Amino acid sequence: MTPLHHLSAIEIRDLFCRGEVSAVQIAEYFLRRIEQYNTSLGAYLSVLGPRVMMKAESLDKKRAKKEPVGRLAGVPIAIKDNMHILHEITTCGSNFLSNYKAPFAATAVHLLEDEDALILGKTNMDEFAMGSSNENSAFGPVQNPWNAGCVPGGSSGGSAAAVAARLGLIATGTDTGGSIRQPASFCGVVGYKPTYGRVSRYGLVAFGSSLDQIGPFTTTVADAALAMEVMGQHCPHDATSLDLPPESYPLSKDLEPGTVIGVPWRFLEGLTSEARKNFDDAIQVMKDKGAQIVDVDLDILKYSIAVYYILATAEASTNLARFDGIRFGIRSKNAKSLEEVYELTRKEGFGREVKKRIMLGTYVLSSGFQDAFYKKAQKVRTLIIDAFEAAFNTCDAVMMPVTTSAAFEHGAIQDPIQMYLQDIFTVPANLAGLPGISVPSGYDSRGMPLGLQILGPQMCDVALMQIAYAYEQATNHLRIPRDYE
């Protein structure tokens, strides 16, 4: 029998539904893999062994009684640790929330559990989702499964590494400026960022409320489509949730006739030679599939990093104001007055990167600077949205690399500006609220994965997933890292 970790989520579910493997066997198998590999990998912050075994036992009883089972029956899933699981700790990768037990479940988690998923645990992340390398977690960095000397990407590095190493077959992530797509590219898995509002943010600890979006990491595009069918539902608890019916994602290995792909050639600067060749090869694959390739003018995206780091930090400074040592989380033991509770709790609880972004956000929102920075950034954001709308008038999707190179080594980037520029190709989708996907597109000379990014118009998630599936079926770059086979 094929080892369970070599299968896709859909294949595992079908095995379970046919009675060829029990949910208890699946849960035990992946819990053993986590026990074997996670100490060195650092992908999981907590493992919910007793909880997942209770779920597996109840699922086996349900199947034995021939009762209907969910669309994710028996599928092992990991949850990024900024999303609530009822009665479990949500740390957000921060010491501040090391004692915070969630009083309710995130809508996305609730939907996954309703479809009989096996929730294995919570994954590591950059503190409060602020980072591009997963080096900012208060609980230690995550290693890239392809090379332990390299970063897995961030901020959802734990989820990406868990799926790449097959310590789970689906994992949730959040994407505020590329935090699903970039680690997916670095770890050689599929990462999907839905249209803003397609997946409810209720129960997600907010970073940038107009930018955050929950999405899946998977080993195949078909598994990502399955996860989106489950999570992409309207939620009355989230004012930004799109009031649309759930979507189905029928997939075909062929592109729709007449598919037009736009490429912003003038924007593609700073790529390594290997990343550029990889992207050119991906374009050729789409041409061979019958797509027409056209040039699109998205030169304005060169301002996207500046716009993003004004708006995202401004929203972060507002959202993180609630962490005051009064209502939840830790409280400084050294505080002797109310003012010291605020000051010392934040000083001791937050890490360096979080403090830096809060201060940046407070600065751009401060009196005298709001017009110069925040309001101007909002105007440029509108121009970026307009540029994408103009581009999509001439094409069905936009293709570009996910990153300028494959994963870099731990500690290799010390300059914060250079670290922020890691997101140059991913933040535009968040600013415009677009769906985007990273699909494995090959490997560099070191054997490190590279990803292809495809963006679609708002609310065209199904069509975008179809294009990604057609590319995946034509190339099949999916592999398991050698140390985890």
N, C-alpha and C positions, 0 to 999 in steps of 0.2 A: 504494500500500500504506500502511496506517495506520502511523505512526511506532511503533517498538517500545515506546517509553516511554509511549505512550498505552494500552497493553494491560495486562491483568491478568496475574498469574503463570500462571494456568490457560490463558489465551489464548496466551501465549508458549510454554508447554509443548506445547500442541496444534499450534501452527504448526511447532515443531521436529519433533514426532512424525510430522506429515504430510509432512515433507521440504520445506516451503516456506521454511525459513530454517535455516542451520547454527548449531551451537553456537559456532563460531568467530566468525560474524557477530554473534551476540548478545553475546558477550564483548567483542568489539572495539567494538561500538556503545556499551555502557555504560561501558567504560573511557574512551572519548572524552568522554562526558558528564561523568564524574568529573574528567577533566583540564580540561575547559572551565569547570566550575562550582565545584569543591571549594575552590580557593584562597580564594575570597571566602566560601563557605558554612561551611567548617570541619567538615564532617560526618565525613569520614574522617581517621583518624590514620595509617593505612598502607593502601596499595593493593597487592594481591598479583598484579600483572600477569602475570609469567612462570608462576606457579602456576595461575592461572585459564585461561591460554591452553593449557597442557599438558592440563588437564582437558577443555577444550572440544575439543581435537584428538582426544583419546581417545574422547570421547563421539560425535563425528562418525564415527569408525571403527566404533564399536559399532553405530551405527544403519545404517551402510553394509553391515555384515555381517548385518543383520536380527536382531541379538541383542536381547533384552529390555532396555528402558531404565527408569530409575526414575521415580517419580511426580513428581519435581521436575526432570526432564531439561531442561536448558537454561535454568532459571530463575535469574536473577542475584540473589544474596543477600549481605547484609552482616551481619557479626557484631560485636556490642558488645564492646569491648575489655577486658572482664573475663571472657571465655570463651576457653578455650584452643583454638588451632588448632595441630596438631602442627608443631613446629620453627619457629613464628612468634612474634614478640614479643607479649607480653601486658603492657600498661602499666597498665591500670586507670585511665588518665588521670592517672597519678602519676609524678613524677620518680623515685620510689623503685624502680619496676620498669621503668625506661626501657631496661634491658639484659637483661631476663628473657625467655629463649626457652623456650617451653613444651615439656616433654619428652613430653607426651601430649595427646590431643584430648579436649575436653569431649564427653560422651555426646551432647548435643543436636547439636553440630557433626558428630560422627561419623555420626549418623543422617541429617542433611541431605546430607552428602557421599555416603553410601551410596545415596541416592535420586537421585544425579547432579545435584545443585545446583551452580551455578557460584559459588564463594565469591570475591567481589570484593575484600574487605578488612575492616579493623577500624575501628569507628566511635568517635568521640569521646564523652566522658561526663564527668560530675562525678567528681572524684577518689574512687576506691573506692566509687562509686555514692552518694556523700553530697551531695545537693543537689536542688533543685527547679527549677533554671534553666539548668543547664549552663554556669554562670559559674565553677565551681570546678575546671575542668580545668587541669592544669599546662601543657597545650599550647594554651591559648587557648580562647575561647568559641565556641560554635556559633551561627550566625545562624538566625532563623526564616525559612524560604523565602517566607513571605507578606509579611514586612516585616523587613528586615535590622536595623532598630532595636529589634526585640523579641526576647525569648528564645524558644527552642524548647521550653522545659520541661526537666525533668531527672528522674532522672539520665541517662536514655537519650536525650538530646537529639540526639545524632549519628545514631542509628538512625532516629528519627522524621523528622528533617530530610532524611535520605538518601532515605527512601521518599516523602516529600511532594514533593521535588524530582525524583523519579524517577531517582535515581542508583543504583537498585536497586529491585526490586519486592517483596522481602521483606527484613526485617531482624530480627535477634533483639534482644531487650531483656531487662532484669531488673526485677522489680517487688518492692521491699521495703516501700514505703509509698505506691505510686502511680506508680513510675518508668517504667511502660509507659503507663498510662492517661492521666496528665496530659500528657506530651509528645505523645501521639497526639491529644488534644483540641486542644492549642495549634497543632499542625501540620496538622490536618484529615485525619488518616488513621485507620485502624482499629488499635486496640491491645488485645491480649488477654492477661489474666492468668489462667492456669489455676488449678484447685484445687491447693492446696499438696500437692506430691508427685506430681502428674500428669506433670510433666516433670522428669527427673533433674537434680540440681544438681551432679553429678560433673563436675569440670573448670571449675566456676564459682568464681571467687575470692570467698570469703564476706564478706558485710557483716553481716547478721543471719540466722543459720542457721534460726531458726524462722519467718522472715518472707519470705526471698528466694524468688522463683520466676521461672523463665525463660518467656518467651512471645514471640509474633511481632508485628511491625508489618507491616501490609499495606495495599493500596489498597482491598480489598473484604473483606467478611465471608467470602465463599466461599474466598478465598485464605488467610484466617486458619484456616478449618476444615481446609484442605489441609495447612497447616504443622503443625497440631495432630495430624492423623492420622499424620504422620511423626515428630514429636518426642515425642508422648505415649505412651511405652513404658517398661515397667519396666526398671530398671537395677540389677543386683546390686551395683554399686560404691557405691550411695547408699542408706544405711539408711533414709532418709525417702521413698524412691521407692515409690509405691503398687504393690503386686503385683497388678496388674489387666491383663487383655488389652488390646491396642490398640483404640481406638474408631474407628468410622466416623461421619461427620457428614453424613447426608442432610439437605438443606435444602429448604424449601418457602417460597414467598412468602406463604403464609397462616399465621396463628397456629393452634395447636391449639385446637379448640372448648373453650370454658370456661376459657381462660387468664385467670388473675387476677394483676394487677400491684399490688404494694404500694408506697406512697409515704410516707416519713416526713415529713409536711408540717411538723411542729413543729421538725424538725431543720434545715430548709432556711433558715437565716438567713445574712445577710451577702451575699446574691447581688446583683449589679448588676441594674438594672431590665431590661437587655437579656438578661442570662443567665436571669432569672426568666421573661421572656416566651418565650424560646427553649425553656425546659424545659416551660412550660405548653403550648406548641405541640406538643412531642413527646408529651406525655400525650394530647392530643387525637388525634394520629395513631393511638396505640394504641387509644383508644376507638373510632375509626372502623374499626380492624381487627377489632373485636369483643371486645377485652379488657375485663374488669371491673377498675375501679380502686378500691382500698380503702386506707384509712389504716392504717398500721402504727406501733406504738409502738417507736421506736428512739431515744428521748430520751437514753439512756445513752451514745450515740455522742459526745455533747459532751465526754466525758472521753477520747476515743480519742487525741487528739493528745498529751495528758500521758502516757497509758499507753505510747503508741508511742515517744516520745522518752526514756522510761526504759528500756524493754526493748531497743529497737534500739541505743541507745548502749552498754548493758551488754554485749550480744552483740558489738558492734563492738570494744569494748575488749579482749575476750577473743580474738576472731578475729585482730585486727591485732597481737597480742603477738608473733606469729611473725616480724614484720618487724623484725629486730633487727640487721641488717647482718652477720650471721654466715653464714646458710644460703643466702640468695639475695638478689638485688637489689643496690643500690648499697651502698657502705661509705664513710663519711666519710674523706677523705684527711687531715683534721686531727686524727684521733683518735690518741692516744699510749698509751692504756691500754684494757683491756677495757671498763671503765665508760664511757669516752669513746666507744668504738665504738657502744655502745647509745645513749647520750645524743645525740651529735652526728649520728649517722646518721639518727635519727628527726627531730631538729630540722631537718636540711637536706633530708630526703627527703619528709616529709609537708607538705601545705599547711595553711592556717589552719583550714579547716572540719573537716578530718580530726582535727587536734590537739584542736580544741574538743570533738568528739564522743567521742574517746577519754577525755578528762579527765572529761566528764560521766558516761560509762559507768563509769569507775573509781571515781568518787565514789559513785554509787548502789549499787555492789557492795562498798564499803568497810565495814569493821567499824563497827558502830554506826548505819549508815544503810541497810543491806540490808533490814532489817525495815520501816523507815519508807517506803522507796521501792520497791525491786525486788519484794519479796514482795507488797506491797500492789498494785502494778501487775499482777502475775500474777493476783491475785484479781479485779481489775476486768476483766482480759482474759476470764476465765471468764464473768463476768456479761455481757460483750458477746457472747460466743459463744451464751450462753443466750438473749439477746434476739433474735438472728438466728434461732435455732431456733424460738422462739415465733412470730416473724413469718412464717417459711416454713410454719408450720402453717396459715396463713390465705391464703397467696399462693404463686404459682409463681416469682416473681422480684421483686426490689426495684429501683425506678428512682430515680435522683437525678442531679443534675449531676455532672460530673467535677470542675469547679473553680468558684470564685465569679465568675470573669470570663474573658474571653479573655486571650491572652498579654500580659504587661506588658513595658515597655521595659527594656533593659539598664540595670542600676544603679538601677532605680526603687525596689527594696525593699532597704533597708539594715538595718532592724531584724530580727534573727534570728528573733524570735517571729513577726513578720508573715510571714516567709518560711516558717517551719514550718507556719503556718496555711493555706498554699496546699494542704496535703495533707489538709485537714479531711474531705473527702468520699471520699478514696481509702484512707486508712490502715485504716478498719474492716475492709475485705475481707482485708487481710493479717493483722490480729490474729485474725480468725476462720477463716482458711484458705480463703476462698470464691473461686470463679471470678468474674471481672468483666471487662467489656468496655467500651471507649469507641468509640462510633460517631459519625461526623460528623453534626451535627444542625443546621447552619446557620452563619450569620456575623453578626458584630455590625456596627454602623454604620461601622466602620473597614475592613470587609471581612476581619476576622480570624476564623478558625474557632472554633466552639464544639462541644463533644461531649456526647453523652448517655451516661450510665453505667448499665449494667444488671448487677445482681448475682444470682447463683443459689445454691442450696444446694450444699454440698460434694458433689463427684463427679457433679454434674448439668451438666457442661460441654456435652454435646450439646444438651440442652434449652435452655440459655442461648444457645448459638450460633444455634439456630433462631429464638428470639425476636428476637435482634439482626438476623438476616437478614431477617425479615419487616418490621422497622422500616426497614432500609436500602432494601429494594425498594419500600417505600411512599413514600420521600422522595427518595432519590438526591441527597444533598448533596455527592457527591464531585466535586472539581475539581482541576485542576493549577494551582499558582501561576503567575501571568502571566509572570514572568521566566524560568520554566523550561518553558514550553510548547514 
